[in-house]
Amino acid sequence: MKFRKQNRTKEIEFWDNRSKKERNWIQNTPKKDIINKIISIKYWWEELIGDVKGKKILDIGCGNTYYVTYWQLTGNEAYGSDFSAETVKNNNLLHKKLGLNQNFYQTSSEKIEAKASSLDIVHMRWVIHHIPPELMDKTMQEIKRVLKPKGKLIIFETNYLYPFRWIVQTPILRKFNFLRKICIKKDWLDSEEKALTNKGYIDLLKRNGFKIKKIDYDFTFFYYPVSLLIKNRFIRNFTKKVDFVIAKILSNKFSKDIKVISEK
């Protein structure tokens, strides 16, 4: 699959603008409410590797997800990196408000500010498909450099072959793709992102020397676009049931997302 060259300046502007919109929540929500919300969420990796405590962790492309906040609140030494200056500003502002270490810095994914073999876990959620294709292998090698022996790289990624993703991303449809234009206008889609197939992510890890330990899939087919466009609870619940049936029929390569636990 060939990709057009990514406009990284445009990519950074997209995430800077997203973070500016998020800042009001950080500034205006009481400290107690913020902590309760972050602590109460069921996080994706917990079903695959259990609770994480006493670890040194880096969240690459941390965004406004507050995983680093959660890890610090639950007894870990956690850091976050992002190429968006406004995103880094948001996270440091939040941690100052909560009295946590302001361990966030601005950089791109292939430049990690950490010593060799110093990290227990590197986490990436919906990040790889935002990395320029020519830098994906370089990023994996940099992650491998900073992980301890048997350290874990855990990723959660969107799948190019998921039908809704395929429609909005396929180059042949780009010029006349009104759905893509709507998604970009509503900030549901970054115009520069380029997902791989599930196999593509696994191949990326393997060719850079990572051992695959666990793989899981998110089989949401129609519920994701329906949840964005329709608020009716009956329709949403019905769509979930339809998705469950489809998941039993179709293969893993059409799942919405893939979750991979890999090891150095």
Buried (B, 14 or more C-beta within 10 A) or exposed (E): EEEEEBEBEEBBBBBBEBBBEBBEBBEEEEEEEBBEEBEEEEBBBEEBEEEBEEBBBBBBBBBBBBBBBBBBBBEBBBBBBBBBEBBBBBBBBBBEBBEBBBBBBBEBBBEBEBEEEBBBBBBBBBBBBBBBBEBBBBBBEBBBBBBBEEBBBBBBBBBBBBBBBBBBBEEEBEEEBEEBBBBBEEEEBBBBBBBBBBBBBBEBBEEBEBEEBBBBBBBBBBBBBBBEEEEEEEEEEBBBEBBEEBBEEEEBBBBBBBBBBBBB
